[in-house]
Amino acid sequence: MILARLLVRVVTFLLLLLLALLGLAVALAAIEPGTGADAAGLPGLRDQVGAWFDGLEGGEGIAVPSLIGGAAAALLGLLLLIGLLVPRRERLVVLRRTDHGSLGARRRALAGVARSLAEQTRGVSAAKVKVKPRRRGGGRLRVNAARPRPTDEKAVERSIADQLESLTGPFRLKASVRTRAGERGERVQ
């Protein structure tokens, strides 16, 4: 699905660029009929396309490549529609699954709770939290915390991990805590 979304974005950009260039060529042809159309090569293009359509109509050997090209264009169009219309899957951290459904939390909400818990820890002046759920439940919780310079790094990391235990245990999150000395201008305890 990621490949389809990437393909949709690239092809959309290229088609819009082509449409803009064709619009510019038509505008040039409308302003100055002789030079604008000649500069864009529109008369030559008309002759080539006309010859191709004549060959297609006459039943020459162009039918097989045309069929392959048409099928490829239809497949690309279908892939573009699927990539555009299929909604993204919301990544949830699942707390419990039953036959009736599942109970989970969104990544941002869980990160907000974890950040709040981490910032309540003594010796932490600021915290940034990222949550990455796994497909089969659980996930990773990454905490980057700022601490005042005189505090012990390992003690603060242990305190944060202990504070987050009430959240990481039930959600089966693997916590990774890193601390750094606070920079000048950051909040002080």
C-alpha positions as CSV (number, residue, x, y, z in Angstrom):
1,M,0.0,0.0,0.0
2,I,2.9,2.3,0.7
3,L,4.2,1.7,-2.8
4,A,0.8,2.5,-4.3
5,R,0.6,5.8,-2.3
6,L,4.1,6.8,-3.4
7,L,3.2,5.9,-7.0
8,V,0.0,8.0,-6.8
9,R,2.0,11.0,-5.6
10,V,4.7,10.8,-8.2
11,V,2.3,10.1,-11.1
12,T,0.0,12.9,-10.0
13,F,2.9,15.3,-9.9
14,L,4.1,14.3,-13.3
15,L,0.6,14.5,-14.9
16,L,0.1,17.9,-13.4
17,L,3.4,19.1,-14.7
18,L,2.6,17.7,-18.2
19,L,-0.8,19.4,-18.0
20,A,0.8,22.7,-17.1
21,L,3.3,22.5,-19.9
22,L,0.5,21.6,-22.4
23,G,-1.5,24.5,-21.2
24,L,1.5,26.8,-21.7
25,A,1.9,25.5,-25.2
26,V,-1.8,26.1,-26.0
27,A,-1.6,29.5,-24.5
28,L,1.5,30.3,-26.7
29,A,-0.3,29.0,-29.8
30,A,-3.4,31.2,-29.0
31,I,-1.3,34.3,-28.5
32,E,0.9,33.9,-31.6
33,P,-0.5,31.2,-33.9
34,G,2.6,30.8,-35.9
35,T,5.5,30.7,-33.5
36,G,3.9,29.4,-30.4
37,A,2.6,26.2,-32.0
38,D,5.8,25.7,-33.9
39,A,7.9,26.2,-30.8
40,A,5.9,23.5,-28.9
41,G,6.0,21.2,-31.9
42,L,2.2,20.9,-32.1
43,P,1.8,20.5,-35.9
44,G,4.4,17.7,-35.9
45,L,2.6,16.1,-33.0
46,R,-0.7,16.3,-34.8
47,D,0.7,14.6,-37.8
48,Q,2.3,11.8,-35.8
49,V,-0.9,11.1,-33.8
50,G,-3.0,11.3,-36.9
51,A,-0.7,8.7,-38.7
52,W,-0.9,6.5,-35.6
53,F,-4.7,6.7,-35.5
54,D,-4.9,6.0,-39.3
55,G,-2.7,2.9,-38.7
56,L,-4.9,1.8,-35.9
57,E,-8.0,2.2,-38.0
58,G,-6.5,0.3,-40.9
59,G,-5.7,-2.8,-38.8
60,E,-1.9,-2.7,-39.3
61,G,0.5,-4.3,-36.8
62,I,-0.2,-1.5,-34.2
63,A,-3.1,-3.4,-32.5
64,V,-1.1,-5.6,-30.2
65,P,1.1,-2.8,-28.7
66,S,-2.0,-0.6,-28.5
67,L,-3.8,-3.4,-26.5
68,I,-0.8,-3.8,-24.2
69,G,-0.5,0.0,-23.7
70,G,-4.2,0.3,-23.0
71,A,-4.2,-2.5,-20.5
72,A,-1.2,-1.0,-18.8
73,A,-2.8,2.4,-18.6
74,A,-6.0,0.9,-17.2
75,L,-4.0,-1.1,-14.6
76,L,-2.1,2.1,-13.7
77,G,-5.4,4.0,-13.4
78,L,-6.9,1.3,-11.1
79,L,-3.7,1.3,-9.0
80,L,-3.9,5.1,-8.7
81,L,-7.6,4.9,-7.7
82,I,-6.9,2.3,-5.0
83,G,-3.9,4.3,-3.7
84,L,-6.1,7.4,-3.5
85,L,-9.3,6.1,-2.2
86,V,-8.3,3.4,0.3
87,P,-8.0,5.0,3.7
88,R,-4.8,4.7,5.7
89,R,-4.9,2.2,8.4
90,E,-4.9,3.9,11.8
91,R,-2.1,2.5,13.9
92,L,-3.4,1.7,17.4
93,V,-1.6,0.2,20.4
94,V,-4.0,-2.6,21.5
95,L,-4.7,-3.1,25.2
96,R,-7.0,-6.1,24.9
97,R,-8.5,-8.1,22.1
98,T,-11.7,-10.2,22.5
99,D,-14.2,-11.8,20.2
100,H,-16.3,-8.7,20.4
101,G,-13.6,-6.3,19.4
102,S,-10.4,-4.7,20.6
103,L,-9.6,-1.9,23.1
104,G,-6.7,0.3,22.1
105,A,-5.2,3.8,22.2
106,R,-4.0,6.0,19.5
107,R,-0.3,6.7,19.3
108,R,-0.5,10.4,20.0
109,A,-2.8,10.1,23.0
110,L,-0.6,7.4,24.4
111,A,2.5,9.5,23.8
112,G,0.8,12.5,25.6
113,V,0.1,10.3,28.6
114,A,3.7,9.0,28.6
115,R,5.1,12.5,28.3
116,S,3.0,13.7,31.1
117,L,4.2,10.8,33.3
118,A,7.8,11.3,32.4
119,E,7.7,15.1,33.1
120,Q,6.3,14.4,36.6
121,T,9.5,12.5,37.5
122,R,11.9,14.4,39.7
123,G,14.9,15.5,37.8
124,V,13.2,15.8,34.4
125,S,12.7,19.3,32.9
126,A,11.3,18.3,29.5
127,A,10.4,15.1,27.6
128,K,9.7,14.0,24.0
129,V,7.9,10.7,23.5
130,K,7.3,8.6,20.4
131,V,5.1,5.5,20.3
132,K,5.5,2.9,17.5
133,P,2.9,0.1,17.7
134,R,3.6,-3.4,16.5
135,R,1.2,-5.3,14.2
136,R,0.5,-8.0,16.7
137,G,0.1,-5.9,19.8
138,G,2.5,-4.0,22.0
139,G,5.1,-1.7,20.6
140,R,7.9,0.6,21.5
141,L,7.9,3.7,23.6
142,R,10.9,6.0,23.1
143,V,11.4,8.8,25.7
144,N,14.0,11.5,25.2
145,A,14.2,13.6,28.4
146,A,16.1,16.6,29.4
147,R,17.5,16.9,32.9
148,P,19.3,19.5,34.9
149,R,23.1,19.1,34.7
150,P,23.8,18.2,38.4
151,T,21.4,15.2,38.4
152,D,22.5,11.6,37.9
153,E,21.7,10.3,34.4
154,K,21.1,6.7,35.3
155,A,19.0,7.5,38.3
156,V,16.7,9.8,36.3
157,E,16.4,7.1,33.6
158,R,15.4,4.5,36.2
159,S,12.9,6.9,37.8
160,I,11.3,7.6,34.4
161,A,11.1,3.8,33.6
162,D,9.5,3.2,37.0
163,Q,7.0,6.0,36.5
164,L,6.1,4.7,33.0
165,E,5.6,1.1,34.3
166,S,1.9,1.7,34.9
167,L,1.5,2.5,31.2
168,T,4.0,0.1,29.6
169,G,2.9,-3.0,31.4
170,P,-0.7,-3.2,30.4
171,F,0.0,-2.1,26.8
172,R,3.0,-4.4,26.5
173,L,5.2,-1.5,25.4
174,K,9.0,-1.8,25.5
175,A,10.3,1.5,26.9
176,S,13.5,3.0,25.8
177,V,14.6,6.0,28.0
178,R,17.4,8.4,27.2
179,T,18.3,11.5,29.0
180,R,20.5,14.4,28.2
181,A,21.7,17.4,30.1
182,G,19.4,20.4,29.6
183,E,20.4,23.2,27.3
184,R,20.5,26.9,28.2
185,G,17.1,28.4,28.1
186,E,15.1,25.2,28.8
187,R,12.6,25.0,31.7
188,V,14.1,24.5,35.1
189,Q,12.7,22.3,37.9
